Amino acid sequence: MSNELNRLRICFISRRFFPAISGMSVYALNLVRELVACGHDVTMVSQYRNDPAGMAVYGGGPPPGIPGAHVLGCESRGEQRINHGQPASFEQDVEDLVDTVIREHRRRPFDVIHAQYGYPCGLAALEAARRLGLPNVVSIQGGDGHWVGTCCDTHKQAMLAVLGHSGALLIGSRSFAEEVHGHHGTPMSRFTIVPGATDTQRFHPRNELTLGEMRDVPVLLYHGRVDARKGVMELLDAVKRLVAEGRRLKLRVSGIGPDVEAVRARVEAEGLRDTVEMVGASTYAEAPDLYRSGDLFVSPTYSEGFSNTLLEAMASGLPIVSTKAVGVVDCLEDERDALLVPPKDSDALAEAITRLLGNAPLRKRLATTALEEVRKLYSWQAVGRRIQGIYTELTGTRPDTHWTHLYDPATTEASADPTCRFRSAPHLL
């Protein structure tokens, strides 16, 4: 893909990018790096929050550059209207994204538009493609598949437009595709399953010869968004039980999110201050050492699109306890490369952690299998080739523009469904 004949001008629209702390940030960074390494000309347009309320949840501010790519920030002014007592206007933000893409296309024409997240970015990609006559690709990556479109009629119609009319619809796993199919009736044939990936050189074990070995006081690591939907409250319940049973351990909680203060309050109220360490946000540069500081990785998530943190933990050689949840069961199998328990079941979570703490051969076997699998199946080189193949297939084709009967691109916040819960809490979308 690196020769001039195959060199593409790609516009990548991101929902979140650094300095926002999110799996989407990691995905966007690594995909853009891979595309640049393969010789493509990439412009990334990234939404960002620039207000204290938005930055408190994910972090925010204008995006940094990526060597070899052109990175543009698009401030989410419509979302930030909540700071003035008004509902969020995703419609304003969609229009700002579209205007930015069109302006950049006129400066130097694009070959393809790829949006990360179905709404609002995917809708912006459809509208920019409609106006410019360009092919488009949309990746469904998390909350856009789990919740968006089940929240209100406006977003339902927007998601139906994206799911039914994007040029290619990428999703990380079959179980996630089945969930979206259940929400919206999208035919399974519409989805192209392209799993997540990780940098297996950046993320590696602290010592491959001693996989599964633990410190005298084992360290359980939780790394990701501090959000009740990620199972962090159940994890506290499990740790409280283990401590009550006399287990000596530490829980290291890394991340920021909507429930940081609720977690902090529970730690104080339940006397877990000596057991639970909350380290705040960890940058992507700091993450490899963070993983190597742990002995077990615990991800009690309710659902995922495709979890970057699980892949990073696998690559770091950590034994894993997670859940039998959408987006997890596609890369982990109970007893093969992890222990999986039902979501929202703190007792089962505690029992799985106890089992791993007491069984060194099991820890070594699970960690070894997971490390082998992530290196074989989830490299960015392999995943990048698949995505570039999709771009090549679409290049030069006309976009499907038969979606405006589902969603009117002239919709404004004033004419949208006001009942949507995300209008008052847009950071959760």
Residue pairs with C-beta under 8 A, 6 or more apart in sequence:
1 38
1 39
1 40
1 385
1 388
1 392
2 38
2 39
3 39
4 39
6 39
6 392
7 39
7 40
7 41
8 40
8 41
8 111
8 112
8 391
8 392
8 395
9 40
9 41
9 43
9 108
9 109
9 110
9 111
9 112
10 35
10 40
10 41
10 42
10 43
10 110
10 111
10 112
10 113
10 114
10 391
11 43
11 44
11 45
11 101
11 104
11 105
11 110
11 112
11 113
11 114
11 128
12 28
12 31
12 32
12 35
12 42
12 43
12 44
12 45
12 114
12 115
12 116
13 44
13 45
13 46
13 97
13 101
13 113
13 114
13 115
13 116
13 121
13 124
13 125
14 24
14 25
14 28
14 44
14 45
14 46
14 47
14 63
14 116
14 117
14 121
15 24
15 46
15 47
15 116
15 117
15 120
15 121
15 141
16 22
16 24
16 25
16 28
16 46
16 47
16 48
16 58
17 24
17 25
17 28
17 29
17 44
17 46
17 48
17 63
17 71
18 25
18 29
18 63
18 64
18 284
19 59
19 60
19 61
19 63
19 64
20 48
20 49
20 58
20 59
20 60
21 58
21 59
21 225
21 255
21 256
21 281
21 282
21 283
22 58
22 225
23 141
23 142
23 224
23 307
23 308
23 309
24 116
24 117
24 141
24 142
25 284
26 284
26 308
27 116
27 141
27 196
27 308
28 44
28 46
28 116
29 66
29 284
30 197
30 198
30 199
30 380
31 380
31 384
31 387
32 42
32 44
32 66
32 69
33 66
33 68
33 380
34 380
34 381
34 383
34 384
35 42
35 69
35 384
35 388
36 42
36 66
36 67
36 68
36 69
37 68
38 384
38 388
40 388
41 108
42 66
42 68
42 69
42 70
43 69
43 70
43 71
43 72
43 104
43 110
44 63
44 66
44 69
44 70
44 71
44 72
45 72
45 74
45 97
45 100
45 101
45 104
46 63
46 71
46 72
46 73
46 74
47 74
47 75
47 76
47 93
47 97
47 120
47 121
48 60
48 61
48 62
48 63
48 73
48 74
48 75
48 76
49 55
49 58
49 60
49 75
49 76
49 79
49 80
49 427
50 60
50 61
50 62
50 75
50 76
50 80
51 60
51 80
51 83
53 80
53 82
53 83
53 427
54 60
54 76
54 79
54 80
54 426
54 427
55 61
56 256
57 256
57 257
57 258
57 427
58 225
58 256
58 257
58 427
59 256
59 281
62 73
62 75
63 71
63 72
63 73
64 71
65 71
70 104
72 100
72 104
74 93
74 96
74 97
74 100
75 96
76 93
76 426
77 92
77 93
77 96
78 88
78 89
78 90
78 91
78 92
78 93
78 96
78 413
79 88
79 89
79 90
79 93
79 426
79 427
80 88
81 87
81 88
81 89
81 92
82 88
82 424
82 425
82 426
87 413
87 418
87 423
87 424
88 413
88 422
88 423
88 424
88 426
89 412
89 413
90 119
90 120
90 413
90 422
90 426
90 429
91 411
91 412
91 413
91 416
92 412
92 413
93 120
94 120
94 123
94 124
94 127
97 120
97 121
97 124
97 128
98 124
98 127
98 128
98 131
101 110
101 113
101 124
101 125
101 128
101 132
102 128
102 131
102 132
104 110
105 128
105 132
105 134
110 132
110 134
111 134
111 135
111 391
111 395
111 396
112 134
112 135
112 136
112 137
112 391
112 394
112 395
113 125
113 128
113 129
113 134
113 135
113 136
113 137
114 125
114 136
114 137
114 138
114 139
114 387
114 391
115 121
115 122
115 124
115 125
115 136
115 137
115 138
115 139
116 139
116 141
117 139
117 140
117 141
117 142
117 144
118 138
118 140
118 144
118 145
118 148
118 159
118 162
118 163
119 144
119 148
119 149
119 155
119 158
119 159
119 162
119 429
120 158
121 138
122 138
122 140
122 144
122 162
122 166
123 158
123 161
123 162
123 407
125 136
125 137
125 138
125 166
126 136
126 138
126 161
126 162
126 165
126 166
126 399
126 403
127 409
128 134
128 136
129 135
129 136
129 167
129 399
130 399
130 401
130 404
130 409
133 398
133 399
134 399
135 167
135 394
135 395
135 396
135 397
135 398
135 399
136 166
136 167
136 168
136 394
136 399
137 166
137 167
137 168
137 169
137 170
137 387
137 390
137 391
137 394
138 162
138 166
138 168
138 169
138 170
139 170
139 171
139 194
140 163
140 169
140 170
140 171
140 172
140 176
140 180
140 305
141 172
141 305
141 306
142 304
142 305
143 428
143 429
144 159
144 429
145 171
145 176
145 179
145 180
145 183
145 305
146 179
146 303
146 305
146 326
147 429
148 155
148 159
148 422
148 429
149 155
149 156
149 158
149 159
149 160
149 183
149 184
150 156
150 183
151 420
151 421
151 422
152 416
152 417
152 419
152 420
152 421
152 422
153 417
154 407
154 411
154 416
154 417
154 420
155 417
155 420
155 422
156 184
157 406
157 407
158 406
158 407
159 184
160 184
160 406
160 407
161 403
161 404
161 406
161 407
162 169
163 169
163 180
163 184
163 186
163 190
164 186
164 190
164 403
164 406
165 400
165 401
165 402
165 403
165 406
166 400
167 394
167 397
167 399
167 400
168 192
168 390
168 393
168 394
169 186
169 190
169 191
169 192
170 191
170 192
170 193
170 194
170 387
170 390
171 177
171 180
171 191
171 192
171 193
171 194
171 305
172 193
172 194
172 195
172 196
172 304
172 305
172 306
172 327
172 330
173 193
173 195
173 305
173 306
173 326
173 327
173 330
173 331
174 193
174 330
175 326
175 327
175 329
175 330
176 303
176 304
176 305
176 306
176 326
176 327
176 330
177 188
177 191
177 193
178 188
178 326
179 303
179 326
180 186
180 191
181 187
181 188
192 390
194 383
194 386
194 387
194 390
195 306
195 330
195 331
195 377
195 378
195 383
196 305
196 306
196 307
196 308
196 311
196 331
196 378
196 383
197 311
197 378
197 379
197 380
197 382
197 383
197 384
198 308
198 311
198 312
198 314
198 315
198 374
198 378
198 379
198 380
199 315
199 380
200 315
200 374
200 375
200 378
200 379
202 288
203 287
203 288
203 291
203 312
203 315
203 316
204 288
204 315
204 316
204 317
205 211
205 292
205 316
205 317
205 367
205 371
206 292
206 316
206 317
207 213
208 317
208 371
211 317
211 363
211 364
211 367
211 368
211 371
212 319
212 360
212 361
212 362
212 363
212 364
212 365
212 366
212 367
212 368
213 295
213 360
213 363
213 364
214 295
214 296
214 357
214 360
214 363
215 295
217 248
217 249
217 250
218 248
218 249
218 250
218 295
218 296
218 357
219 249
219 250
219 251
219 252
219 293
219 294
219 295
219 296
220 239
220 249
220 250
220 251
220 252
220 294
220 295
220 296
220 297
220 298
220 353
221 252
221 254
221 290
221 291
221 293
221 294
221 295
221 296
221 297
221 298
221 313
221 318
222 232
222 235
222 251
222 252
222 253
222 254
222 255
222 297
222 298
222 299
223 254
223 255
223 282
223 287
223 290
223 291
223 297
223 309
223 312
223 313
224 230
224 254
224 255
224 299
224 301
224 307
224 309
225 255
225 256
225 257
225 258
226 232
226 253
226 255
226 256
226 257
226 258
226 259
226 260
226 263
227 257
227 258
227 259
228 258
228 259
228 262
229 301
229 302
229 303
230 257
230 299
230 300
230 301
230 302
231 299
231 300
231 301
231 302
231 323
231 343
231 344
231 349
232 253
232 259
232 263
232 300
233 259
233 262
233 263
233 266
234 300
234 344
234 345
234 346
234 349
235 251
235 298
235 300
235 346
235 349
236 251
236 263
236 266
236 267
236 270
236 272
236 276
237 346
237 349
237 350
238 300
238 346
238 347
238 349
238 350
238 353
239 249
239 251
239 272
239 275
239 276
239 350
240 270
240 272
241 346
241 347
241 350
242 249
242 350
242 353
242 354
243 249
243 272
243 275
245 354
247 354
247 357
249 275
249 357
250 275
250 276
250 277
251 272
251 275
251 276
251 277
251 298
252 277
252 279
252 290
252 293
252 294
253 263
253 276
253 277
253 278
253 279
254 279
254 280
254 281
254 282
254 290
255 280
255 281
255 282
256 280
256 281
258 425
258 427
258 428
260 278
263 278
264 278
266 272
267 273
267 276
267 278
279 290
282 290
287 312
288 316
291 297
291 312
291 313
291 316
291 318
292 316
294 318
295 318
295 319
296 318
296 319
296 320
296 321
296 353
296 356
296 357
296 363
297 309
297 310
297 313
297 316
297 318
297 319
297 320
297 321
298 320
298 321
298 322
298 349
298 353
299 307
299 309
299 310
299 313
299 320
299 321
299 322
299 323
299 328
300 321
300 322
300 323
300 341
300 343
300 349
301 307
301 322
301 323
301 325
301 327
301 328
301 343
302 323
302 325
302 343
302 344
303 325
303 326
303 327
303 343
304 310
304 325
304 326
304 327
304 328
305 327
306 327
306 330
306 331
307 327
307 328
307 331
310 320
310 322
310 328
310 331
310 332
311 331
311 374
311 378
313 320
313 370
314 320
314 331
314 337
314 370
314 371
314 373
314 374
314 378
315 371
315 374
315 375
317 367
317 370
317 371
318 367
319 338
319 356
319 362
319 363
319 366
319 367
319 370
320 332
320 337
320 338
320 339
320 366
320 367
320 370
321 338
321 339
321 340
321 341
321 349
321 352
321 353
321 356
322 328
322 332
322 338
322 339
322 340
322 341
323 340
323 341
323 342
323 343
324 334
324 340
324 341
324 342
324 343
325 343
328 340
329 340
331 373
331 378
332 338
332 340
332 370
333 340
334 340
336 366
336 369
337 366
337 369
337 370
337 373
338 366
338 370
339 352
339 355
339 356
339 366
340 352
341 348
341 349
341 351
341 352
342 348
355 362
356 362
356 363
356 366
421 428
422 428
422 429
